[in-house]
Amino acid sequence: MIIISSVILAVLIIALGVWYFRAGTSTNNITSDNDTSAVKTPTFEEQKTEQLEFAQRVYSQYKTAGGNMSSGPCLSNGTEWVVDVVHNPRQAVDDLPANQCPSYLSGLSKHFIELDLSGNLVRAQ
């Protein structure tokens, strides 16, 4: 009985060792500090396209829910991008801090998308 238990334990240890070393030497797990091929950072244009699609969905949801666009509401106050509604051409009300996204004003967000009252792109940067 002790011999059988020892054999089973030995087989389990060997199987575990084989699994561990195979997983550890897999090319999927090898990275270096200089290897940037594994992670692709999206370009600004790719981010802008994705954020514009998001902005138009949020605009549509806000409008469908009966939201008032005339004051130029901040529709999304994100950490990287914000979505703001403005008049086209811009009016003085659009420049009031109360009608702008707080995270952009504070510098937390670095990029913004401005949509007009009809949901069309005015500016993105």
N, CA, C and O of each residue as an XYZ file, in Angstrom:
500
protein
N       0.824     -1.189      0.000
C       0.000      0.000      0.000
C       0.868      1.252      0.000
O       0.562      2.219     -0.698
N       1.943      1.242      0.773
C       2.854      2.382      0.826
C       3.553      2.554     -0.512
O       3.787      3.680     -0.950
N       3.886      1.449     -1.162
C       4.569      1.515     -2.454
C       3.639      2.134     -3.496
O       4.070      2.976     -4.283
N       2.382      1.730     -3.509
C       1.408      2.265     -4.467
C       1.208      3.758     -4.232
O       1.159      4.530     -5.190
N       1.093      4.170     -2.985
C       0.934      5.588     -2.664
C       2.153      6.386     -3.091
O       2.025      7.502     -3.593
N       3.327      5.822     -2.894
C       4.563      6.502     -3.287
C       4.651      6.648     -4.797
O       5.097      7.683     -5.292
N       4.235      5.638     -5.530
C       4.260      5.679     -6.998
C       3.281      6.733     -7.501
O       3.615      7.517     -8.390
N       2.085      6.757     -6.946
C       1.081      7.743     -7.351
C       1.583      9.154     -7.063
O       1.435     10.044     -7.900
N       2.165      9.364     -5.905
C       2.710     10.670     -5.538
C       3.835     11.073     -6.487
O       3.914     12.231     -6.897
N       4.700     10.131     -6.837
C       5.807     10.413     -7.751
C       5.284     10.798     -9.132
O       5.803     11.728     -9.751
N       4.268     10.099     -9.621
C       3.675     10.405    -10.925
C       3.055     11.795    -10.905
O       3.212     12.555    -11.861
N       2.359     12.134     -9.838
C       1.762     13.462     -9.722
C       2.826     14.557     -9.694
O       2.658     15.603    -10.321
N       3.895     14.325     -8.985
C       4.978     15.319     -8.910
C       5.618     15.507    -10.278
O       5.900     16.634    -10.686
N       5.848     14.408    -10.985
C       6.444     14.504    -12.325
C       5.496     15.230    -13.279
O       5.933     16.083    -14.050
N       4.211     14.903    -13.235
C       3.227     15.562    -14.112
C       3.152     17.048    -13.804
O       3.075     17.875    -14.713
N       3.175     17.382    -12.534
C       3.150     18.783    -12.143
C       4.401     19.507    -12.630
O       4.322     20.637    -13.112
N       5.540     18.863    -12.506
C       6.794     19.455    -12.977
C       6.791     19.684    -14.479
O       7.219     20.738    -14.950
N       6.308     18.699    -15.237
C       6.233     18.838    -16.699
C       5.303     19.987    -17.057
O       5.639     20.823    -17.895
N       4.143     20.031    -16.431
C       3.194     21.134    -16.695
C       3.819     22.481    -16.367
O       3.705     23.420    -17.154
N       4.472     22.590    -15.224
C       5.068     23.853    -14.788
C       6.125     24.331    -15.772
O       6.126     25.496    -16.171
N       7.030     23.429    -16.166
C       8.111     23.853    -17.056
C       7.625     24.135    -18.471
O       8.168     25.008    -19.147
N       6.618     23.412    -18.923
C       6.055     23.723    -20.247
C       5.393     25.089    -20.230
O       5.571     25.874    -21.162
N       4.643     25.380    -19.198
C       3.966     26.678    -19.086
C       4.996     27.785    -18.952
O       4.813     28.872    -19.501
N       6.062     27.526    -18.239
C       7.090     28.540    -18.007
C       7.938     28.827    -19.224
O       8.512     29.912    -19.322
N       8.039     27.879    -20.170
C       8.865     28.096    -21.356
C       8.039     28.385    -22.593
O       8.581     28.484    -23.694
N       6.751     28.519    -22.426
C       5.893     28.839    -23.560
C       6.268     30.209    -24.123
O       6.561     31.137    -23.369
N       6.256     30.331    -25.440
C       6.600     31.624    -26.050
C       5.560     32.677    -25.738
O       5.835     33.870    -25.867
N       4.366     32.261    -25.329
C       3.337     33.234    -24.973
C       3.644     33.944    -23.668
O       3.140     35.040    -23.424
N       4.457     33.338    -22.836
C       4.753     33.913    -21.533
C       6.085     34.647    -21.494
O       6.407     35.279    -20.488
N       6.855     34.576    -22.555
C       8.165     35.217    -22.560
C       8.010     36.661    -23.003
O       7.496     36.938    -24.087
N       8.451     37.564    -22.169
C       8.429     38.977    -22.524
C       9.727     39.609    -22.073
O      10.400     39.095    -21.180
N      10.064     40.683    -22.669
C      11.224     41.439    -22.226
C      10.813     42.887    -22.094
O       9.775     43.295    -22.614
N      11.610     43.650    -21.413
C      11.302     45.057    -21.222
C      11.282     45.825    -22.544
O      10.603     46.846    -22.660
N      12.015     45.342    -23.526
C      12.107     46.035    -24.811
C      11.108     45.523    -25.830
O      11.001     46.083    -26.921
N      10.377     44.474    -25.500
C       9.434     43.866    -26.437
C       8.092     44.575    -26.361
O       7.343     44.402    -25.399
N       7.791     45.374    -27.379
C       6.512     46.082    -27.422
C       5.557     45.453    -28.424
O       4.452     45.958    -28.623
N       5.965     44.361    -29.058
C       5.112     43.744    -30.069
C       3.889     43.066    -29.466
O       2.885     42.896    -30.158
N       3.946     42.675    -28.200
C       2.829     41.977    -27.586
C       1.659     42.911    -27.280
O       0.504     42.483    -27.298
N       1.944     44.165    -27.005
C       0.898     45.117    -26.651
C       0.916     46.250    -27.666
O       1.903     46.972    -27.805
N      -0.204     46.385    -28.372
C      -0.295     47.443    -29.375
C      -1.066     48.604    -28.775
O      -2.229     48.460    -28.398
N      -0.422     49.742    -28.688
C      -1.084     50.936    -28.197
C      -1.846     51.568    -29.345
O      -1.263     51.863    -30.388
N      -3.162     51.781    -29.163
C      -3.940     52.373    -30.255
C      -3.470     53.795    -30.565
O      -3.071     54.540    -29.670
N      -3.525     54.152    -31.828
C      -3.165     55.504    -32.235
C      -4.268     56.465    -31.815
O      -5.372     56.047    -31.464
N      -3.960     57.744    -31.855
C      -4.963     58.748    -31.505
C      -6.173     58.623    -32.420
O      -7.310     58.722    -31.957
N      -5.946     58.407    -33.708
C      -7.059     58.302    -34.663
C      -7.933     57.092    -34.360
O      -9.155     57.168    -34.493
N      -7.321     55.961    -33.949
C      -8.102     54.782    -33.582
C      -8.928     55.063    -32.324
O     -10.100     54.695    -32.242
N      -8.301     55.719    -31.350
C      -9.022     56.074    -30.129
C     -10.156     57.042    -30.445
O     -11.263     56.908    -29.924
N      -9.870     58.012    -31.301
C     -10.882     59.021    -31.639
C     -12.087     58.368    -32.310
O     -13.229     58.700    -31.994
N     -11.842     57.457    -33.219
C     -12.932     56.762    -33.905
C     -13.783     55.978    -32.911
O     -15.012     56.029    -32.965
N     -13.137     55.260    -32.011
C     -13.857     54.483    -30.998
C     -14.636     55.404    -30.063
O     -15.785     55.118    -29.726
N     -14.026     56.492    -29.649
C     -14.685     57.415    -28.732
C     -15.841     58.150    -29.408
O     -16.843     58.453    -28.758
N     -15.715     58.437    -30.688
C     -16.806     59.085    -31.417
C     -18.022     58.164    -31.491
O     -19.155     58.615    -31.321
N     -17.790     56.882    -31.742
C     -18.895     55.922    -31.757
C     -19.566     55.872    -30.382
O     -20.793     55.855    -30.283
N     -18.752     55.849    -29.327
C     -19.289     55.860    -27.967
C     -20.089     57.141    -27.725
O     -21.193     57.094    -27.182
N     -19.531     58.284    -28.129
C     -20.181     59.578    -27.907
C     -21.546     59.622    -28.586
O     -22.508     60.129    -28.010
N     -21.634     59.102    -29.789
C     -22.903     59.135    -30.501
C     -23.931     58.193    -29.872
O     -25.128     58.479    -29.902
N     -23.475     57.071    -29.301
C     -24.397     56.181    -28.572
C     -24.915     56.877    -27.316
O     -26.111     56.826    -27.029
N     -24.024     57.525    -26.566
C     -24.426     58.221    -25.343
C     -25.378     59.365    -25.672
O     -26.366     59.581    -24.970
N     -25.077     60.092    -26.742
C     -25.950     61.186    -27.194
C     -27.351     60.640    -27.485
O     -28.350     61.197    -27.032
N     -27.409     59.560    -28.234
C     -28.694     58.968    -28.607
C     -29.476     58.523    -27.373
O     -30.682     58.753    -27.286
N     -28.798     57.891    -26.428
C     -29.465     57.438    -25.204
C     -29.985     58.626    -24.397
O     -31.099     58.591    -23.873
N     -29.172     59.675    -24.302
C     -29.564     60.862    -23.538
C     -30.778     61.530    -24.176
O     -31.717     61.928    -23.488
N     -30.743     61.645    -25.501
C     -31.849     62.289    -26.218
C     -33.126     61.446    -26.114
O     -34.210     61.989    -25.902
N     -33.000     60.137    -26.261
C     -34.147     59.237    -26.156
C     -34.778     59.318    -24.768
O     -35.993     59.185    -24.621
N     -33.944     59.537    -23.755
C     -34.453     59.636    -22.383
C     -35.059     61.007    -22.097
O     -35.515     61.259    -20.982
N     -35.069     61.896    -23.092
C     -35.676     63.212    -22.926
C     -34.729     64.277    -22.424
O     -35.169     65.319    -21.938
N     -33.428     64.032    -22.534
C     -32.432     65.004    -22.078
C     -32.485     66.299    -22.873
O     -32.759     66.292    -24.073
N     -32.222     67.406    -22.198
C     -32.239     68.736    -22.820
C     -30.833     69.064    -23.341
O     -29.883     69.145    -22.563
N     -30.710     69.248    -24.627
C     -29.419     69.529    -25.243
C     -29.095     71.018    -25.288
O     -27.939     71.378    -25.512
N     -30.065     71.886    -25.086
C     -29.868     73.322    -25.321
C     -28.808     73.963    -24.433
O     -28.199     74.958    -24.826
N     -28.577     73.412    -23.247
C     -27.572     74.009    -22.364
C     -26.181     73.432    -22.606
O     -25.222     73.831    -21.946
N     -26.066     72.509    -23.534
C     -24.759     71.927    -23.833
C     -24.251     71.030    -22.721
O     -23.196     71.303    -22.150
N     -24.979     69.960    -22.397
C     -24.586     69.117    -21.272
C     -23.313     68.316    -21.526
O     -22.964     68.013    -22.666
N     -22.639     67.988    -20.447
C     -21.529     67.038    -20.490
C     -22.163     65.654    -20.440
O     -22.810     65.300    -19.454
N     -21.981     64.871    -21.499
C     -22.626     63.563    -21.574
C     -21.779     62.447    -20.980
O     -22.312     61.428    -20.542
N     -20.476     62.631    -20.964
C     -19.584     61.611    -20.417
C     -18.373     62.306    -19.826
O     -17.642     63.003    -20.530
N     -18.165     62.118    -18.548
C     -17.094     62.783    -17.815
C     -16.019     61.758    -17.479
O     -15.796     61.446    -16.310
N     -15.344     61.227    -18.522
C     -14.386     60.135    -18.344
C     -13.033     60.583    -17.849
O     -12.789     61.768    -17.625
N     -12.149     59.598    -17.681
C     -10.807     59.896    -17.199
C      -9.827     60.165    -18.334
O      -8.793     60.793    -18.109
N     -10.122     59.710    -19.533
C      -9.266     59.984    -20.693
C      -9.968     60.899    -21.689
O      -9.352     61.812    -22.239
N     -11.244     60.659    -21.920
C     -12.047     61.385    -22.890
C     -13.323     61.874    -22.219
O     -13.853     61.226    -21.317
N     -13.807     63.026    -22.670
C     -15.118     63.518    -22.260
C     -15.948     63.763    -23.506
O     -15.414     63.934    -24.602
N     -17.263     63.776    -23.324
C     -18.183     64.048    -24.427
C     -19.042     65.232    -24.012
O     -19.755     65.178    -23.010
N     -18.964     66.297    -24.791
C     -19.684     67.528    -24.479
C     -20.544     67.930    -25.668
O     -20.156     67.732    -26.820
N     -21.711     68.494    -25.386
C     -22.597     69.001    -26.438
C     -22.419     70.513    -26.497
O     -22.460     71.197    -25.474
N     -22.219     71.027    -27.718
C     -22.017     72.466    -27.920
C     -22.886     72.937    -29.084
O     -23.386     72.133    -29.871
N     -23.050     74.233    -29.173
C     -23.742     74.822    -30.326
C     -22.754     74.918    -31.486
O     -21.545     75.030    -31.284
N     -23.286     74.871    -32.688
C     -22.431     75.007    -33.864
C     -23.056     76.031    -34.794
O     -24.044     75.728    -35.463
N     -22.503     77.239    -34.852
C     -21.246     77.694    -34.240
C     -21.381     77.864    -32.730
O     -22.479     78.014    -32.193
N     -20.229     77.835    -32.067
C     -20.204     77.947    -30.606
C     -20.846     79.246    -30.146
O     -20.776     80.274    -30.820
N     -21.473     79.168    -28.978
C     -22.061     80.346    -28.345
C     -21.394     80.542    -26.988
O     -20.711     79.648    -26.487
N     -21.594     81.703    -26.405
C     -20.974     82.017    -25.113
C     -21.347     80.996    -24.048
O     -20.534     80.695    -23.174
N     -22.564     80.457    -24.104
C     -23.009     79.478    -23.119
C     -22.136     78.219    -23.142
O     -22.000     77.541    -22.124
N     -21.550     77.908    -24.295
C     -20.694     76.723    -24.420
C     -19.386     76.869    -23.649
O     -18.772     75.872    -23.270
N     -18.960     78.110    -23.416
C     -17.694     78.354    -22.730
C     -17.832     78.509    -21.220
O     -16.832     78.662    -20.519
N     -19.051     78.469    -20.720
C     -19.255     78.569    -19.274
C     -18.788     77.270    -18.607
O     -19.156     76.182    -19.050
N     -17.977     77.378    -17.540
C     -17.506     76.174    -16.852
C     -18.639     75.250    -16.402
O     -18.468     74.032    -16.373
N     -19.773     75.812    -16.058
C     -20.912     74.987    -15.628
C     -21.426     74.099    -16.758
O     -22.086     73.092    -16.501
N     -21.130     74.461    -18.004
C     -21.592     73.689    -19.162
C     -20.469     72.879    -19.801
O     -20.598     72.424    -20.937
N     -19.382     72.699    -19.082
C     -18.265     71.906    -19.588
C     -18.020     70.726    -18.656
O     -18.447     70.739    -17.502
N     -17.352     69.737    -19.148
C     -17.090     68.524    -18.362
C     -16.030     68.800    -17.294
O     -14.923     69.234    -17.613
N     -16.367     68.549    -16.038
C     -15.439     68.842    -14.938
C     -14.089     68.141    -15.040
O     -13.065     68.730    -14.694
N     -14.068     66.901    -15.507
C     -12.773     66.208    -15.563
C     -11.856     66.804    -16.629
O     -10.636     66.704    -16.505
N     -12.412     67.419    -17.669
C     -11.574     68.096    -18.657
C     -11.075     69.426    -18.093
O      -9.911     69.786    -18.270
N     -11.956     70.145    -17.419
C     -11.557     71.423    -16.818
C     -10.458     71.241    -15.784
O      -9.564     72.080    -15.674
N     -10.517     70.150    -15.025
C      -9.527     69.901    -13.978
C      -8.219     69.350    -14.526
O      -7.215     69.320    -13.815
N      -8.218     68.915    -15.775
C      -7.011     68.352    -16.373
C      -6.927     66.837    -16.261
O      -5.978     66.240    -16.768
N      -7.896     66.202    -15.609
C      -7.891     64.747    -15.489
C      -8.030     64.098    -16.872
O      -7.275     63.187    -17.213
N      -8.986     64.568    -17.653
C      -9.159     64.083    -19.030
C      -8.326     64.945    -19.968
O      -8.267     66.166    -19.822
N      -7.693     64.303    -20.917
C      -6.826     65.011    -21.859
C      -7.478     65.234    -23.217
O      -7.008     66.055    -24.005
N      -8.543     64.516    -23.491
C      -9.171     64.572    -24.813
C     -10.668     64.830    -24.668
O     -11.280     64.504    -23.651
N     -11.235     65.423    -25.711
C     -12.679     65.657    -25.691
C     -13.278     65.465    -27.069
O     -12.600     65.576    -28.091
N     -14.556     65.176    -27.066
C     -15.361     65.134    -28.281
C     -16.505     66.103    -28.062
O     -17.207     66.038    -27.053
N     -16.681     66.993    -29.007
C     -17.810     67.922    -28.972
C     -18.782     67.546    -30.076
O     -18.413     67.432    -31.245
N     -20.027     67.357    -29.678
C     -21.104     67.082    -30.628
C     -22.021     68.290    -30.648
O     -22.177     68.970    -29.634
N     -22.631     68.563    -31.803
C     -23.592     69.658    -31.850
C     -24.938     69.190    -31.313
O     -25.080     68.036    -30.908
N     -25.908     70.064    -31.308
C     -27.214     69.746    -30.738
C     -27.911     68.605    -31.457
O     -28.843     68.010    -30.917
N     -27.468     68.292    -32.676
C     -28.041     67.183    -33.450
C     -27.218     65.917    -33.357
O     -27.570     64.913    -33.976
N     -26.125     65.934    -32.596
C     -25.282     64.750    -32.428
C     -24.187     64.602    -33.440
O     -23.547     63.552    -33.497
N     -23.937     65.636    -34.262
C     -22.868     65.599    -35.257
C     -21.558     66.059    -34.641
O     -21.543     66.906    -33.748
N     -20.467     65.500    -35.123
C     -19.143     65.865    -34.628
C     -18.824     67.314    -34.963
O     -18.924     67.730    -36.117
N     -18.439     68.078    -33.950
C     -17.963     69.434    -34.149
C     -16.450     69.444    -34.093
O     -15.777     70.013    -34.953
N     -15.930     68.797    -33.055
C     -14.471     68.818    -32.849
C     -14.084     67.650    -31.936
O     -14.841     67.274    -31.041
N     -12.908     67.089    -32.173
C     -12.344     66.051    -31.311
C     -10.852     66.269    -31.230
O     -10.173     66.385    -32.251
N     -10.346     66.325    -30.013
C      -8.895     66.461    -29.836
C      -8.469     65.957    -28.490
O      -7.282     65.992    -28.165
